[in-house]
Amino acid sequence: MIFNKEELFQKTLESLSETPTEQNMFNKFLELYPAEWKQLKVTFSKFNRSKQFGKTIPLPKPEVSLRKDIRIWLRKQ
């Protein structure tokens, strides 16, 4: 399942009643898009299980990744 973060962030922003911040955008995103959030967590979990012993590839946790994406998107607005 691939989703367009830009589009979802825009819809999240439109549904906010207060001034958009990283925290309230994050909370509203989790509320509005539980399926997409679950997919991010599943992808992260699969990636962590697939790593071979001794080989590490840094991948941020889903919370960190989503917050970073929101922060970057808010700066563009």
N, C-alpha and C positions, 0 to 999 in steps of 0.2 A: 504494500500500500504506500503510494507516494502521494504526498500532499504538498500544496504550495504554501509555504510558511508566510510569504508576503500577504497572500490573500486572507489566510487565517488571522494573521496579526491585525490586518485592517478591520476585519469583522469583529475581532476582540476589542479593538479600540472604539469602534462605533457602539459597542454594547456597554462601555464603561460610562458611569454617570459622574465620576470624579476625574480629577486631573490624572492623566496617565503617568504612571511610574513603572519602573521595572517590576516591583513587587506586585502591584495590583494587576498589571498586565499578565504576569505569570499566574497569579491566582485565578483570574478570569479565564485564561486559556485552559487551565486544568478543569475548570467548571464547564466550559462550553465544548471542549473537545477531548473527552475522556478516551475515546478510541484512538485518536492520534497520539495522545500521551502514552497510552499502553503500548502502542507500536514502537515508540521511541525506546521505551524500557525493554521491550522484547528484543529489539535489535541490539541494544547494548549488552544484554544478557547473553545472546547468541555469540556475539563477538568475543566476550570474555571467556566463554567456554571453548571457543575454537582456537585460542592461542596455544601454541606449542610451549612446552616447558622450557624455560630459559629465554624465550624470545618475548620481549614485551614491546607492544606498540601502544603508545599513550592514546587513550580515547577518553575524553571527559565524560563524567557521569551525565545522564540525561538532564538532570536538574541544572547542572552547570552549563551544559550546551544550550539548553533552551533559554536560560537567562541571558547568556551571551548574545544569542540571536535576537532576543527582544531588545537588549541594550543597543545593539548595532542598528536595528530597525528604527527604534525611537530617535536615534541621532539623525537619521536620514529625513525624518518628518519635519 
